[in-house]
Amino acid sequence: MASGASVSLSDKAYHAVRDEILRGQLRPGTPLSRRRLARQLGMSVLPVTDALRRLEGDGLVESRARAGTRVRVPSEKDVRELYELREALETQSARLFAERATPANRQELVRLGKQVDALFDRMAEDGNDPAFRFSVHSRHVELHMRIAEHAGSALLQRMIERNHVLILNWLFDVAGRRTPLPPGFHSNLVEALISGNAERADAAMRAHVRYGVVEVAGQVSALTPEEWRERPRSRRPVSRAPLRSIRVPNK
């Protein structure tokens, strides 16, 4: 049975590495050394290994036998399939929100939509601060999860969470988006959702999800990480260049 301390260390490693990926500090293709991460986090390799396994399940990292682990390098196909899944789940979420949300739910969404637009506007002007970008995308995920929550379907909400559609959208957006979002992008979506018209909410969410997918898919497909080489079979010690130092925040 795992102790509370080991679970806590695994969670700490998981969130530390995930946050660096979503901040854009660990770019697609960056190799992830378990030993190096363990040293930087001040823990053993075991919880780091568990954290990387969880991140692989999330779709944020990938491993290959005898080649190691790295931040996932998404393909154009990955991006398009993610957007297709997100569209299917979130358009239904929008329809149910329009039909079921309470007046208080609608007021909350209006407030969140304005906040998210203001944050994205600021990021377009000066988005060089990784911590600020992280806060912007965190609030964006919160907005979409509120829609799912107030749609009144716990199963639909769990599907959005378990398929990591918003987290992967975040990763692809950080890696591929170059053009700023239009003014009022989220407020316009919210206006359709609070209208009470399910068809209008569906159409607005569909357009919202599809916006910019061509640009993001194209930018992501142009990523050129270093070649992912297999480790040599020799048991003799192999000299390797040191991995680039990364900053992993304490949680």
C-alpha positions in Angstrom: 0.0 0.0 0.0 1.4 3.4 -1.0 2.1 5.8 1.9 0.7 9.3 2.0 4.2 10.7 1.6 4.9 8.7 -1.6 1.5 9.8 -3.0 2.3 13.4 -2.1 5.7 13.2 -3.8 4.2 11.7 -6.9 1.6 14.4 -7.1 4.3 17.1 -6.5 6.4 15.7 -9.4 3.3 15.4 -11.6 2.1 18.9 -11.2 5.6 20.4 -11.4 6.4 18.8 -14.7 2.9 19.3 -16.1 3.0 23.0 -15.2 6.4 23.5 -16.9 5.0 21.9 -20.1 1.9 24.1 -20.0 3.9 27.2 -19.4 5.9 26.4 -22.5 9.1 26.0 -20.5 9.4 22.4 -21.6 8.8 22.5 -25.3 7.6 19.5 -27.4 10.6 17.2 -27.9 12.4 18.1 -24.8 14.0 15.0 -23.2 12.9 14.2 -19.7 15.5 12.5 -17.5 14.0 10.8 -14.5 17.2 11.2 -12.5 17.7 14.8 -13.3 14.1 15.6 -12.4 14.4 13.7 -9.2 17.5 15.7 -8.2 15.9 19.0 -9.0 12.8 18.1 -7.1 14.7 16.7 -4.2 13.1 13.2 -4.3 13.8 9.7 -5.4 13.3 8.4 -8.9 10.2 6.3 -8.0 7.7 9.2 -7.6 9.1 10.9 -10.7 8.6 7.7 -12.7 5.0 7.5 -11.5 4.4 11.1 -12.4 5.8 10.6 -16.0 3.6 7.6 -16.4 0.5 9.7 -15.5 1.6 12.4 -17.8 1.9 9.9 -20.6 -1.6 8.8 -19.9 -2.7 12.5 -20.2 -1.0 12.7 -23.6 1.5 15.3 -22.5 4.7 13.1 -22.7 5.6 10.1 -24.7 8.0 7.2 -24.1 9.7 4.8 -26.5 11.6 1.7 -25.5 15.4 2.3 -25.3 14.9 5.9 -26.5 13.6 7.4 -23.2 10.9 9.9 -22.4 10.2 13.4 -23.8 7.5 16.0 -24.0 5.1 14.8 -26.6 5.5 16.0 -30.1 2.0 16.3 -31.5 1.3 15.7 -35.1 -1.2 17.6 -37.3 -3.4 14.5 -37.1 -3.3 14.7 -33.2 -4.4 18.3 -33.3 -7.3 17.7 -35.7 -8.5 14.7 -33.8 -8.4 16.5 -30.5 -10.4 19.4 -31.9 -13.0 16.9 -33.3 -13.4 15.3 -29.9 -13.5 18.6 -28.1 -16.2 19.9 -30.6 -18.4 16.8 -30.0 -18.2 17.1 -26.2 -18.4 20.9 -25.8 -21.2 21.5 -28.3 -23.4 19.1 -26.3 -22.2 20.8 -23.1 -23.2 24.2 -24.6 -26.7 22.9 -25.6 -27.3 21.5 -22.1 -26.1 24.7 -20.5 -28.5 26.8 -22.6 -31.4 24.5 -21.5 -30.5 24.0 -17.8 -28.3 26.7 -16.4 -29.8 28.9 -13.6 -29.8 32.7 -13.7 -26.9 32.6 -11.2 -25.0 30.2 -13.5 -25.5 32.6 -16.4 -24.3 35.6 -14.5 -21.2 33.8 -13.4 -20.4 32.8 -17.0 -20.8 36.4 -18.2 -18.3 37.5 -15.5 -15.8 34.7 -16.4 -16.2 35.4 -20.2 -15.2 39.1 -19.7 -12.3 38.1 -17.5 -10.9 35.6 -20.0 -11.2 38.1 -22.8 -9.4 40.8 -20.8 -6.6 38.3 -20.0 -6.2 37.2 -23.6 -6.1 40.8 -24.7 -3.3 41.5 -22.2 -1.4 38.3 -23.3 -1.6 39.5 -27.0 0.2 42.7 -26.0 2.8 41.2 -23.7 2.7 37.4 -23.5 6.3 36.8 -22.7 5.8 36.0 -19.0 5.3 32.2 -18.7 3.5 32.6 -15.3 1.0 35.1 -16.8 0.4 32.8 -19.8 -0.2 30.0 -17.3 -2.8 32.0 -15.4 -4.6 33.0 -18.6 -5.0 29.4 -19.8 -5.9 28.3 -16.3 -8.8 30.7 -16.3 -9.8 29.7 -19.8 -10.0 26.0 -18.7 -12.1 27.2 -15.7 -14.6 28.9 -18.0 -15.1 25.9 -20.2 -15.4 23.6 -17.1 -18.0 25.8 -15.6 -20.1 25.4 -18.8 -19.8 21.7 -18.5 -20.6 21.7 -14.8 -23.7 23.9 -15.2 -24.8 21.7 -18.1 -26.0 19.4 -15.4 -24.4 16.2 -16.8 -21.8 14.7 -14.5 -21.0 12.0 -17.1 -20.3 14.6 -19.8 -18.2 16.7 -17.4 -16.1 13.6 -16.5 -15.6 12.8 -20.2 -14.2 16.2 -20.8 -11.9 15.9 -17.9 -10.8 12.2 -18.5 -10.1 12.8 -22.2 -8.0 15.8 -21.3 -9.5 17.8 -24.1 -9.0 21.2 -22.4 -5.4 20.4 -21.2 -4.4 19.1 -24.6 -6.0 22.1 -26.2 -3.9 24.3 -23.9 -0.7 22.4 -24.9 -1.5 22.8 -28.7 -2.4 26.4 -28.2 0.9 27.2 -26.4 2.9 25.3 -29.1 1.0 26.5 -32.2 -1.0 29.7 -31.8 0.5 32.9 -33.2 -2.6 35.1 -34.2 -4.3 36.8 -31.2 -8.0 35.9 -30.6 -10.6 38.4 -31.9 -12.0 41.0 -29.4 -14.8 39.6 -27.3 -14.1 36.1 -28.4 -15.4 34.5 -25.2 -18.0 37.1 -24.3 -19.7 36.4 -27.7 -19.7 32.7 -26.9 -21.2 33.4 -23.5 -23.9 35.6 -25.0 -25.1 32.7 -27.2 -25.0 30.2 -24.3 -27.0 32.4 -21.9 -29.7 33.0 -24.6 -31.5 29.8 -23.6 -31.5 28.8 -27.3 -29.8 25.4 -27.6 -29.4 25.6 -31.4 -27.7 29.0 -31.1 -25.5 27.8 -28.2 -24.5 24.7 -30.3 -23.5 26.7 -33.3 -21.6 29.3 -31.3 -19.5 26.6 -29.5 -18.9 24.8 -32.7 -17.5 27.9 -34.3 -15.6 28.8 -31.1 -13.8 25.4 -31.1 -13.0 25.4 -34.8 -11.6 28.9 -34.8 -7.9 28.8 -35.6 -7.6 25.0 -35.8 -5.9 25.3 -39.3 -3.3 27.7 -37.9 -2.6 25.7 -34.8 -2.4 22.4 -36.7 0.0 23.9 -39.3 2.3 25.5 -36.6 2.4 22.3 -34.6 3.2 20.2 -37.7 6.2 22.5 -38.4 7.8 21.7 -35.0 11.3 20.2 -35.6 12.5 18.6 -32.3 15.9 16.9 -32.1 15.9 13.3 -33.5 14.7 10.8 -30.9 17.5 8.3 -30.9 17.5 4.9 -29.3 20.1 4.3 -26.6 23.0 2.2 -27.6 22.9 -1.5 -26.6 26.4 -1.5 -25.2 26.6 -1.9 -21.4 29.6 0.3 -21.2 29.1 3.8 -19.8 28.2 6.2 -22.6 29.2 9.8 -22.6 26.2 12.1 -23.1 26.0 15.9 -23.4 24.2 17.3 -20.3 20.5 18.0 -20.7 19.4 21.5 -20.8 18.7 22.8 -17.3 15.0 23.3 -16.5 13.3 25.1 -13.7 10.7 23.0 -11.9 8.7 25.0 -9.3 8.0 23.6 -5.9 4.3 22.9 -5.2 
